[in-house]
Amino acid sequence: MSILLLTVVFYNNILIKKCYKHKITKNIKIYSEGKKMNRCSKAIIYSENLRNNIKEIQKCLKPGTKLCIAVKADSYGHNSVLTAKIAQELGVEFLAVATVEEGAELRRAGITCNILLLSLCIPEEYNQIFENNITPLLFNKENIECFSQYADNYFKGNEKFNVQLAVDTGMGRIGCYPEEAGEQAVLINKSNHLVLSGMCTHFAVADSLNKDCIEFTKNQYANFVQAIENVKKEGIDPGICSCSNSAAIMNNDDMHINMVRAGIITYGYYPDEITKEYLKSVNKNINLKPVLALETQVVAIRHFPKGKSISYGRTYTCTEDTDIAILPIGYADGLLRRFSPGLTVTINGKQYPVRGRICMDQCMVELGKNHDVKLWDKVHIFGPEESGAKNTAEELASLGKTISYEVLTSLTKRIERVII
Ligand SMILES: *Cc1c(COP(=O)(O)O)cnc(C)c1O
């Protein structure tokens, strides 16, 4: 019995070691955290498309305007270390993360760009901010004083640590009011070890073409300019100021100031109403390509008679005798339950409907009576054209009454990212 156990442990160890590999794309090394999976449900990351998109964004900027790429949430599900390395290679000056750990991960991978922390964190994380040279956003007395105390404990000499001032010009999230910007900047620069290195604000409706929304964005911008003036009036250099997200980068050339913060467009999707068609109509040709393709394989083909129901809740009943393909992917992978009914997948260039509810780990696709689908055939769920997919994350988003951002960031760690 114990010999059997030892043998099992021994072979398991060999298997784990064998699987412990890292992938290489061009001269970019990406270390996978654990074992290499052979699972067929996976995401292919087209790194050339990522490169293309960053270059397309750079073309939209006036000379001297800095670019910040949002790599938060593991680059919207696309692998933040890969994105950061490509961005850095292309001369991008800033990366934006949402958590301190996301920033630390980039530093461990050797990223040297400036890293901006877009969300707030707690004092227990402050030392990690200093250790990793991450630029936080501050905007009120309590947080500035607390952060400043930690800086006093951390820094022994007279070094100054960069922080940015967040201004709430209408987003209704973080930031001080524009009229408070001056006093907050004074508070920052009065501290022993902090220095104001930039200011930012965030637009709430820059992705809409509705008249009121356009007006609201213009008003937010004017408020931000006022906040910058208020800081200057105190004799303080406002540093690198940014307000434009993806939508504003493409639709509001006059709001770039000295830096823009690009997120979704990096990954190949247009933000809401600022579509490719709209941009063409205003004489802007920006050629973004989706970066991520979600795929799986047919792991069984079954025959179902007319009248047989499919999946939980019996929401679909076969209307005729038909073949059904079983796919090993479900909502625990990020294929959201609300994509069905309506979701179609592509097999050998043809689209087939998902039938019944998407389960946690599996879903079923109707092939019909006459089809050429074979066992193990590749199934394309969404992705760029060259992946073989006919849907994009945007189409899935509209089925699920959400946005491409959520479709992309919903993919879980069970989906291996394979970089090509
Ligand atoms: C996520 C984020 C961005 C990028 O937004 P996109 O719409 O994806 O371009 C920019 N700024 C802030 C503060 C953000 O949180």
The ligand as an SDF file (V2000), in Angstrom:
LIG
                    3D

 15 15  0  0  0  0  0  0  0  0999 V2000
   -9.7940   51.8400  -16.6220 C   0  0  0  0  0  0  0  0  0  0  0  0
   -9.4710   53.2650  -16.6430 C   0  0  0  0  0  0  0  0  0  0  0  0
   -9.0450   53.8760  -17.8340 C   0  0  0  0  0  0  0  0  0  0  0  0
   -9.1020   53.1830  -19.1880 C   0  0  0  0  0  0  0  0  0  0  0  0
  -10.4650   53.1300  -19.5930 O   0  0  0  0  0  0  0  0  0  0  0  0
  -10.8620   52.6440  -21.0680 P   0  0  0  0  0  0  0  0  0  0  0  0
  -12.2960   53.0210  -21.2250 O   0  0  0  0  0  0  0  0  0  0  0  0
  -10.6850   51.1540  -21.0750 O   0  0  0  0  0  0  0  0  0  0  0  0
   -9.9600   53.3230  -22.0040 O   0  0  0  0  0  0  0  0  0  0  0  0
   -8.6200   55.1930  -17.7610 C   0  0  0  0  0  0  0  0  0  0  0  0
   -8.6230   55.8620  -16.5800 N   0  0  0  0  0  0  0  0  0  0  0  0
   -9.0710   55.3190  -15.4260 C   0  0  0  0  0  0  0  0  0  0  0  0
   -9.0710   56.1190  -14.1780 C   0  0  0  0  0  0  0  0  0  0  0  0
   -9.5270   54.0060  -15.4140 C   0  0  0  0  0  0  0  0  0  0  0  0
   -9.9820   53.4740  -14.2820 O   0  0  0  0  0  0  0  0  0  0  0  0
  1  2  1  0
  2  3  1  0
  2 14  2  0
  3  4  1  0
  3 10  2  0
  4  5  1  0
  5  6  1  0
  6  7  2  0
  6  8  1  0
  6  9  1  0
 10 11  1  0
 11 12  2  0
 12 13  1  0
 12 14  1  0
 14 15  1  0
M  END
$$$$
